[in-house]
């Protein structure tokens, strides 16, 4: 009888779990406007530099490496990603000299973009953008999977644009706004990847340039997968079979004695 009681107590949460998903993980905001520990804080610097960050997400350390790039036609070249106190990240590409607003993430003199490569798959669902010189802050966000060991780089310098799109999921998100600094939300279904890309949005046909600094992103971890109902059913059958075998074993042993 004691075994039957404990089995019922154990099965109850399993049955409940068949219809209830695990709660979402809490997110952490990574503030790129905090330049503590960062180097090369001017408007120009080393092309191809990488900015490392570490943040705690749901009690777990998550590392990310941030780089700046320029797309000109179909060719990608590395750029300088600058860090600006209170503002966030901007890109100075090889066709610019850091003049204002040329050290922003912009679509003038090619298309600037920022890559964030994480050491594990993460969810981004919020972005903070700082408007530069009263220009638009329309942004395009993509995600995907970077292969190879974390820290080895993406190998995009002088590569064709297809080298990047080959890593990215077809799904993309648009965060559209005016010429004011703002926070935008996206990714309502919680899609995850270890590579995230932010660039100006060029699909509105307005021919108005976008200039912004990437101020922040909200990072969370994917919720551990909950087994499908069929999987739970097989587990329950196994528990019942084990329980029945254990309850009848003493009787068979007594009869043989």
N, C-alpha and C positions, 0 to 999 in steps of 0.2 A: 504493500500500500504506500509506503514511503516513496518507493521508486515511482509509482504512478503520480503522486503529488508533485514530485520534483520535475517529472516530465511535463506535466501541464504547465507548471510555472515557467519552464524553459521554452515551451512551444509558443506561449502567448506572445512574447515580443517578436518571434519569428513570423507568426501569422500577421501581426500588425505591420511588420516591415514589408510584407507582400504588397501593401497598398500605399505605403508612405515612403517617400524618398528622403534621403539624408539631407539635413539642412545645408544651405550654401555656406561656403567658407567666408569669413570676414575679409574685407579688402584693406590694403595699406596704400596710402598715397605717397608716391615717390616724388618729392619736391626737387626739381632740377634747379630751382632758384636758390637753393642752399648750396653755395659753392665751397663749403668747408672741405678741405683736403684735396680740392681740385687744383690743377696747375694750368699754365697757359691761359690766363684769364683775359687777355687782350682780344681785340677784334680780329687779329690774324695770328696764325701759328702754324704748326706742322700739319701739312696735308696728310690725311690718313691716320690722324691721332685717334685714340680710343679712350673714352672716359668710362672708368669702372665705378659701379655703385653696388652696395649691399644693403638690403632691407630685410626686415623681419615680417613675414607674412604668416599669420596663424601659428606663430611660435616657431617658424622655420626660417632659416637664413636662405635668402634668394639672391643670387648674383646676376648682374646684367652688365653688358658691355655696349656702349653707345658710340656710333660712328656717324659721320656726315658724308654725303655723296652728292654728285651732280649728274643728271641725265641730260645729255646733249644729243638730240637725234635718237639713235638707238645705242649709244655708247655711254657707259658709266665710268666716271672717274672719281677717285676719292677726294674729299674736301676736308677743310678744317671745321670741326664742331667746337664752337665756343661755348663757354659757360658764363652766364651773366647774373650777378647777384640780384635776387629779387625778380628776375625776368625769366631765366631758364636757358634753354639751349637754342643756339642759332647756327647757321651754316655759312661759311665763307668759302666759295668755290674758287677755282683757279682763274676764272674770268672776272673776279671781283678783287677789291683791295681792302675790304673792311669798311668802306664808306657807309654811312647811314642812308637807307636801311639795308644796305647790301650784306650785312652780317646776320640777316634773319633767315628763316626758312621761307624761300620765295620761289616764284616761277618766272623770274626775270633773268636773262642770261642763262637759259637752261632751267631745268626743274631740280630744285634742291629736295633732298629727302634725308630722313634720319632713320637708321636702323637700331633696334634694341634687341640684342641677342641675349636671352636668358639661359641659365644653366639647367632649366627644366621648363616644361610646358606651363604657361600661366594664362590667366584670363585678364584682359584689359577691357574695362567697360566705361571709363571716364577719362577725359582729357582736358587739361587746362592750357589755354592759349592766351598769349599776351600780344595784343595788337601793336604793330610798329608803324609809327608815322601815319596813323589813321587809315591804314590799308585793310583790306579784307582779311578775315581769319578762317576762310573755308578750308577744311582739311579732309584728306582722304586717308583712311587707316586700313592697312592690310595685315594679314597674319599668315604664318606658315611654319615650316619645319626646316631648320638648318641642320645639316648632317655634319659629322666629324666631331672631334673633341671640342668642348667649350674652351675658348681662348685661342683657337687656331686661326680665327679670321674667316671672313666670308668669301674671299677671293674674287671680289667684284671689280677691282681696279682695272680699267681698260677692257672690261668684259662687255659683251652684248647684253642688252636689257633682258633678253630671254634667260640669262643665267640667274637673274633675280626672280623673275616670274615663275621659273621652274620650281622654286622653293615655296611659292605662295599658294594658298588656297584660293580658288576662284571667288570665294565670298569676299566682299569688301564693305567697308562702312564709310559713310559720309557724315561729317560733322560740319554743318553749314551755319554761318553766322554773319553778322555785320562787321563793322570796323571797330568794335569795342572788345576789350579783353573779356574772356568768358570761360566758362566750364561747360563742356558738352558731354552727353552720355550716348552710348552706342552699345552694340553687342548684347542685346537683351536675352539671348539664349545661352550666353556663357561659353562661346567657342574659345578654344585654347590653342596656343602654339608657343614654341620657344623662340620664334622670330616675329617681331612686330615692326611695321614700317609706317612712318607718318610723312606725308607730303602735302603740298598745297593741292586743293581740288581744282581741276581744270575743266570740268564738264558742264559748267553753268552757261557758257557762251557769252558771258558778260564782258569778256576781254579786260576785266579789272584785275590788276595784279594782287596776289595774296602775299603778305609779309607778316610773319608772326614768329614769336619765340615759343618753343615747347616748354611750358612752365611745369607741368606735372602729368602723371598718369596714375590711375588707381589699379593696383595689382592684387589679384586673388588667385588661389590655387583651385584647380578643378576638384569638384566633390567626388570622393571615391564612389565608384560605380556600385549601384545596388543590384544584386542578382535578379534576373528575370523571374516572373512567377513560376515558370516551368522548372527553373533551377531550384527554387524554394520547395516546390512540390517533391522533387526527387530527394532533397535533403530531409524533408519531413518523413517520407516513406522509409528512408534509411534509419532515422531516429526511432520510428515505431518498430521496425524490424529488430533493431538492436535491443530496444526495451523488452520486446516480447521474448527474445532469446535469453536475456538475463533473468527474466522472471521465471522462466520454465527450467532453467539449468539446475537449480537446487533440487527440484522435484525428481528429475531424472537421476541425479547423483544419489539421492536417498533410495530410490527404487533399486539401483544397482548394488547398493550396500546391503 
